[in-house]
Every structure is written in structure tokens, then in C-alpha cells.
Amino acid sequence: MLTVEQSKELVARGFSRRNFGRLATMIAAGSTLPFYNEAALAQLSRTRDMPADAVKIDANENPMGPCTEALEAIHRCAANGGRYLYNETDSMVETLAEQEGVKPSYVKPWAGSSQPLHQAVLAFCSPTKPFVMADPGYEQGAGAAKILGAKTIRVPLMKDYSHDVKAMVAASPDAGLIYICNPNNPTGTLTKKSDIEWLVANKPKGSVVMIDEAYYHIAGISPCSDLVAADKDVVILRTFSKIYGMAGIRAGAALGRPDLLEKVGQFTAGSLPTTGMAAATASLKVKTLIPERREKIKIIREENLAFLEKHGYKTVPSVSNKFMVDTRRPATDVIMALRKEKVYIGRPWPVWPTSVRVTVGTKDEMAKFQAAWLKVMA
């Protein structure tokens, strides 16, 4: 059942009372809903019966995996898996808050960052308050908006592949959530922090800006946590799935004013996996992890971008752990042809039907990718 406060807030956002039954079911269902379930939403990157010796560079995973310190923390916690161990979550929150320069109450932990994205759409969007995103962009928020009955407004990227913040602000005077992924997924390109600050300062009144910083460590840019510390209408997403190599272990966080985090978190309950929280804390404390991994990813990424350009294929100048390349023919044909060579790359985006996203794998994996690419494209 919806509380009186929830009912009033939903009416204010444009929901009709005849929608309340469906909304109450959605809220009660929690993580069993498709748009809460990251595995279900990531099904376009899931492949059954993949050969054991296949090259898997399709889901922006980090083949380096968790660091040694994180693995040790997981082992320690697994032995006490019969306990909730809430202190592991508290330690992660306190460590991240200290590093980001915010109070612990401005950090809410999650098992990854997809769930708070989905729940932010539920918290701030409605049939009269659309979800605004870049095109191409990370599409899971749009999936949540569709189920919610909220409109998604897709704003094309600029010529330099950055977010068109002025167009996003102008997209709707009633925007509920404006979503910025920086670096962007799938392009791996940057939007200047000054542009994001302009967006936050000029956004429609009452809207919330969500900044997904899943890949910011890889790019080596300054985070936007200072906007959170300044109490702006901003929620930042963080995940340990990328630079920290913990995609399957599940750990993440949202940063924002306590009142915004309360709205995002009102649709979920329960404790978090202690192994994920302990591994996250351990990873945060390894000072050399980020710069060392950033450099390794950069070297392999740049080598592969140069390879593709050398052979006449246009790429997007990525600073992340993935890149887009123009196949010059239907992207799905290339994807399926590469699979026959046991190389699995990412999906295309509707707005760019002849481009594919390729994750940066290991040096050996990318050598196999290059060989398969030349064979398929010959």
C-alpha cells in the first residue's frame, strides 16, 4: 500500500489515482521488477552458450578483476556469511564520503549503480515529468521510464560527442530527471565539467540532474561531488564494476543531498552483500589501483583505435574502457560474423545503426579481436 505522503507526492508529479494500484505493485515488487533487475536490462549484452575460449569484449567489464586487497576482504567476509555485518556497509560509506569530501549522510550504498538509476526515474519522473538523456546514451533509465509511463526525450550528442546541455535544458520545462553519463556510454567521450555546472545552474525548476560517473576514474577527470557538497539538485552514481573490476560482485553508491537520496531509496529495503561492501572499502584504500589500471587501459585502447584508423575505419575518440567504430554496413551483421570467430563485441544503438561498441579487453584479447575484425571485414 502507498503511504499518504507517497500518494500526495505522486499526484503532484502528475500521476492519476487510477495508476496507484499499479504503482503500489511496482514499489512492493522491488528488485523482482524487470527495470530493477540489472541482469534483465543487460540482456542485450548477455550471450548464452558462449564458448569457454571466446573473447568477451561486449559489456564494458574489466578483465583485471578485483584487486588482491578486495579478494582478501571477500574471503574474510565469506567465512562470516551467516551474519549481516552491517558495519561493512558503514565502513564503505564512511570511506567513500571522506574521499569525496561529503558527509556520510550524503552517500547511500547500493549493489551496483543500475538500481539507483532505475529508482531515481521512479522517484522523479511521471507521465507529466519526462526523462531526458543523450542519444546515443546508456538506455537503462529509458527502460524504467517506459514501464513507469514517463516520456523519454533523447537529445543528440554534439559534433564533438559531448552532451548538448543547452538542448537538454530546453528539452522540457517539466523535466523530472536529466541524465548525464560522463564519460558517456557508449561513446566513451567527455562532457566538460563547466557544461555540467551550467546545466545544473540552468535546469528547469524542480528537476534533478543525475550524473553517472561509472567511468570517470578511467578518464582521469575531476568528479562532480563538489556539486553534491554544495547541496545542488544533483545525484551522482558510482560503481565498482569498472575500474575496480567488481562487475559480478556488485557494489556501488549514490551521492546526493539526504532528501534526494531518501526519495530514491524509498522503494527498496534490505541489507547489502557484505562481500561487495568489504571489497569496495578495500579497493578504495589502494592508492595505486586507479592510476595503474587507468594507464593499462589507455595503452590498449589507444593501440586499438590506431589499428582501426590505420585500416580505414572511423572511430570515436574515447577516453574510457570502450569505443565506438563505424562498420560501414549493418552493425548486427558484423556482430554475428565476429561471433563465428569467437569474438563477442557490444551492441549497436538505433541512432547509429552502422556502429558497434567494443570493450577494451586484455592485450591478448584485443589481438584476437584485430585478427577477427580484418577477417570479417575483408
N, C-alpha and C positions, 0 to 999 in steps of 0.2 A: 504494500500500500504506500502511496505517496503521502508525505507529511503535509501539513497545512502550508508550511513555508515553501516546500518544493512546488506545491500546486500554484501558489501565488506567483512564484518566480517563473514558472512555465507559461502561465497566462501572460505575464509581462513580456515574455520573449516571442509571443505570437502563436503559441500552441492553443488549439481549441480543446475544450474539456472532453470532447468525444475521443481525443487522442490519448487521454490519461491512462486508460486501461492498457493500451499497447506500450506506453512509456513505462508504466509501472512494471510490466512484464520484462521489458528490456533491462531496467535497473536491477530487478530481482535476479535476472539470469546471470548477470555479472560476466565472468570470464567464459561462460559457455556460449555466449553470442559470437557469431562469426566476426563482427568487427572488433571484438575484444581479443580474438584469438589470432595471434601473430602467425601461427603456422597456416591457418586457413587463408589469411590475407596474403601470405607469401607464396601461395600455391603456384603462381606463375614462375617462381624460381625453384620450385620443387620438382624433382625428377625421380620417378620410381625406377627401380632396377638399373641404376647407373652402374656400369662396370667398376670393379674394385680398382682397376688401374686407370680410370678415367681422369682427365684433367678437369677439375671443378672450379671454374672461374666465373660463376654466374650469380653470386648472391652477396658480393661485397664482404665476404668473410676474410679473416686474417689467418693465413696458413701458419703463422708463427705460434698461434695458440696462446694460452695463459703463460705468464712468466713463472719462473721457478718459485718465487715467493708466493704467488697465488695458488699454485699447485700444492704447496706445503700447507697453506691455510685451508684449502679444500679437504685435504687428508685429515687434518686435525678436527675439522668440524664434522666430517662424515662419521667419525668414530662416536660422536655425540649426537647423531642424527635423530635420536629419540626425544631430544629436547628442543624447545622452541628457540632458545638462545637469543632473546630479543636484544641483548647487549651487542651482538654482532651488527645488527642494523643500526643501533645507536652510534657505534664506532664509525661506521661508514658515513653516516650523516654528518657527524662532527668533523671528521677528517676532510670531507669534501667542502663543507661550509667554511672551514678555516682556509683552505686553499683558494676558495673563490671570493673570500672577503665578504661573506654574508653571515647572518645569524643562522644557527641550526634550524630555527623555525621557518626559514626561507628555503629549506631543502626537504623534499619528500621523496623517499626511495621507492623504486619500482623494480619489478623483474624485467629489465629492458626498458626501452623508451616508446615502444609502439602503444602500449596500453594507455599511458597518459595522453598521447596524441589522440587516440580514439575517444577517450573520456572527455578531453577538452572540447571536442566537437559537440558531444552531448551536453556539456556544461554551458557552452557559449553560443551555439548555433541553434537555429529553429527554422520553420517554414518561412519566417519573415527576416531571418538573420543569416545570410549566406556565409559559406566557407570560401575564402579567397586564397588561391595558390598560383604558383608559376606553372608554365607549360612549355617544355616538359618538366615535371616535378615528381616528388615522391607521392604516390597516389593513394596511400592508405587512409589519409584523412578524408579524401573524397569518397572512399568507400563507406566510411562511417556516416558522412553527410547524406549519402543516398538512402541508407537504411533509416536515418532519422527523418527524412523528408525535407532536408535543407538543400538549397541550391548550391552548387559548386561553380564558382566563377574562375575560369582558367585564364591567366594573363601571360601572353607570350614573353619569353625572355628577350632581353635587349640584344643588339647585334654583337656585343661582347660577351653574351651568355650570362650576364648578371640579371638579378631580379629588377624588373621595371617598377620600382617602388612608387613612383608617381601614378602610374596606371593602376597599381594595386589599391592605392588610397582612393582613387577616383572610381574604382570598380563598383562600389555600392556605399551609399551613405549609411546603410544599416548593417554593415558587415559585422558578423558575430566574431569570427576568428580569421585573422590574416596570418598565413603560414609561410615562413621563410626557412628554407633548408640551406645552410651555409657552412661549408661548400655544398653546392646543390647536388642532389641525386635526381637524375642520373649523370649529369654533365661533368660533375667534379669541379665546377667553376665557382669563383668567388663573387660575392656582393660586398662592396666596401662598407666598412662599419659606419662611416659617415652617412651613407644612404639608408642604412637600417635606423640610425638615430633620427634621420629626417622623417622616416616612415612613422616611427613611434611618436614623434612630436606632432605629426600632421594627420594621423589616422582619424577615422570617424569617431566621434564621441561614443563611449560605451563599448567599443570593440576592444579585443585583446589581440596582441601580437604574439605569436608563438614562434620562437627561433629554435630550430632543430640544429644543434651543434654536434651531431653524431660524428662528423668527420673533421672537426676543427683542429684537433691535435695533429692530424696528418698534414694539414695545410700550414700549420705553424703560425696561425693568425691570433690576434687578441680576441678573447671571448667577450660576450656581451653581458657578463654577470654584473658589471657596474650599473647597468640599467635596472637590474633587479634590486641591487642595493639602494638605488635611488627611488625605489617604490613606484616605478613606472608600470603601466598596464602590459606587462611582459611576462611570459612564461618560457623558460628555456628548457630544452630537452637534452639530456646527456645519456650516453650509453657506454657500456664497457664491451660492446660487441665488436668494435672496430680496432682501434689502435691497441687495446688491451687484449684482443684475441679471445673474448669470452662469449661469443655469439650463442653457443649452446648451453652456457652455464646460467645466463640470464641475470643481469644486474644493470640498473640504470637509475636515473633520478630526474626529477623536475625541480627547477629553481624558480621561485616567484614569491610575491607577497603572500603572507599566510592566508589572506582572504581568498585569493585566486586559487591557491593550492587546495584550500578546503572545498571549493566548488568542483575542482577537477577530481578530488579524491572522494567525494560523497557517494560515488556509485560503486565503490569497491570496499572490501574488508578482508581481514586475514593477515597472517604473518608472511614474511618473505623467506625465500630459501636461504638458510644460514650459510650454505657453501658459497652461494653467489655473493652474499654480503661480505663475508670474510675475505673472499678472493678480491673483491673490489677494493676493500680497505688496504690489503697488502699491495695491490697494484699501484694505488695512489701514492704509496710511500716509497716506491722505487724511483728515485730521481733521474736515473739514466734511461729508463724504459722508453719514454716518449721520443727524445731526440735520436736515440739509436734506431728505433723502429721507423721513425719518420724518414731518416736518411736511407735505410734499406729499401723502403717502398718507393722513394723518389728515384733512386738509381734504376730500379727495374722498370718503373713506369716510363721514365724518360727514354730508356733504351727501346721500349716497345713502341712508343709514339714515333720515335725517329725511324724505326723499322717500317712502320706503316706509311709514313710520309715518303720515305725513300722509294717505296713501291707504288706511289701514286694515290694513296688513299687519304682522304681528308679526315682529320681528327679534331676533336675539341680540346683546347689547351687545359687539361685537367691538372689540379694540384691535390688530388685526392687519391684513393686507392682503387679508382675505376676510371674508365674513359669511354667516350663515345666515338665510334668510327662509322663513316658512311660506306655502306656496302655497294651502293650504286645499283642495287636491284632489291626486290622484296627481302626484307631482313629475315623473315621467317624461313625463306629458302636457304639462306646461309647458315642460320642456326641449326636447321635439321641436317644439312650437309656436314657441318662440323661434328655433330653428334655421331655420325657414322665413322668419324675419325677418333672417337672417344674424347672429344673436346667439347665441354659444355660451357657456353657463354650465356650472358644475360639476355633479357627480352628486349624487344623494341618498344617504343612509345607511339601511340596513334598519331601524334602530331609530327613525328619523324619516322615514317614507315620504312625508310631505307637506311636506318642507322641502328646499331646494336650497342649495348653496354657490355664492356669487358672488365672483369675484376682483375686487379694486379695480383698475380699468384707468385709462387717462388720462381727463381731463375730457371730451374729445370722445367717447371710447368709452362712458363711463357715461351721457352724454346720449342716445346711441343705445339703450343698454340701457333707460333710463327710458321712452323713446318706445315701444320694442317691448314692454316689460312692460305698459304701460297698454293697448296694442292687444290683446295676447294674453289679458290678464286681464279685459277688458271683458265 
